[in-house]
Amino acid sequence: ECINAEYGGRDTAGLGGKGGPYRLDAGHNVHQLSDAEKDDIPEEVKKAAREMGKREFEKRLKEIQMSEYDSERYDTFFNAVRPQISSLKQLVNGLTAKEGDRVWLK
């Protein structure tokens, strides 16, 4: 899981409301806002969301004893192998599904 994110969630997937913490890759039922809807959000709300996101990000880094530099390095390495991780997840999910099919066929 990539722990770093654009603060304020302007382009993040949201559920209802105006944005939120839900992720497409975690199986959530996600609704995204159009660019016009995003642009319609008052600047003070965007700023407050960015500040809240930054505080929570810093809090999470402290919990896992990671510096902001460490997080940036982690993201660099994670992003370099992201396609391979996705491929492995698909492979494992496919094998798991086939294993379940075999159980049903017995």
C-alpha positions in Angstrom: 0.0 0.0 0.0 1.3 3.4 -0.9 1.2 5.6 2.2 1.9 8.9 0.6 -0.9 10.8 -1.2 -1.7 14.1 -2.6 -2.9 16.1 0.4 -6.5 17.1 0.3 -7.6 14.3 -1.9 -8.5 16.5 -4.9 -8.1 13.6 -7.3 -8.8 10.8 -4.9 -11.7 8.5 -5.1 -14.6 9.4 -2.9 -17.8 7.8 -1.7 -20.7 10.3 -1.6 -19.8 13.8 -0.5 -16.8 15.6 -1.9 -13.9 13.0 -1.8 -12.9 10.5 0.8 -10.4 7.8 1.8 -11.8 5.0 -0.3 -9.6 3.1 -2.7 -10.5 1.5 -6.0 -8.0 -1.3 -5.5 -9.5 -2.2 -2.1 -12.9 -3.1 -3.6 -14.8 -0.1 -2.3 -17.9 1.1 -4.2 -16.3 4.4 -5.4 -17.8 7.4 -7.0 -15.6 10.1 -8.5 -16.3 13.8 -8.9 -16.1 15.5 -12.3 -13.5 18.3 -12.6 -16.3 20.9 -12.6 -17.5 19.5 -9.2 -14.0 19.6 -7.9 -13.5 23.2 -9.1 -16.7 24.2 -7.4 -15.4 23.3 -3.9 -14.5 26.5 -2.0 -10.8 27.2 -1.6 -11.0 27.4 2.2 -12.5 23.9 2.2 -9.7 22.6 -0.1 -7.1 24.3 2.1 -8.6 22.8 5.3 -8.7 19.3 3.7 -5.1 19.6 2.6 -4.0 20.7 6.2 -6.0 17.9 7.7 -4.5 15.4 5.3 -1.0 16.6 6.0 -1.6 16.4 9.8 -2.9 12.8 9.5 -0.1 11.9 7.2 2.5 13.2 9.6 0.7 11.4 12.5 0.8 8.1 10.6 4.5 8.5 9.8 5.2 9.1 13.4 3.2 5.9 14.4 5.2 3.8 12.0 8.5 5.6 12.9 9.1 6.8 9.4 10.4 10.2 8.4 9.1 12.1 5.4 12.3 11.4 3.6 11.9 7.7 4.3 8.3 7.9 2.9 9.5 9.6 -0.3 12.2 6.9 -0.7 9.6 4.2 0.0 7.3 5.7 -2.7 10.1 5.8 -5.2 10.9 2.1 -4.7 7.2 1.1 -4.5 6.3 2.9 -7.6 9.1 1.2 -9.5 7.7 -2.2 -8.7 3.9 -1.3 -8.7 3.2 -3.0 -12.1 4.9 -6.2 -10.9 2.9 -6.2 -7.6 -0.3 -5.8 -9.6 0.6 -8.7 -11.8 1.4 -10.9 -8.9 -1.9 -10.0 -7.2 -3.8 -10.9 -10.3 -1.8 -14.2 -10.6 -2.5 -15.1 -6.9 -6.2 -14.2 -7.2 -6.5 -16.3 -10.4 -4.8 -19.3 -8.7 -7.0 -18.9 -5.6 -10.1 -18.8 -7.8 -9.0 -21.9 -9.7 -8.3 -23.6 -6.4 -11.9 -22.8 -5.2 -13.2 -24.2 -8.5 -11.4 -27.4 -7.9 -13.0 -27.7 -4.5 -16.5 -27.3 -6.0 -15.8 -29.9 -8.7 -15.0 -32.6 -6.2 
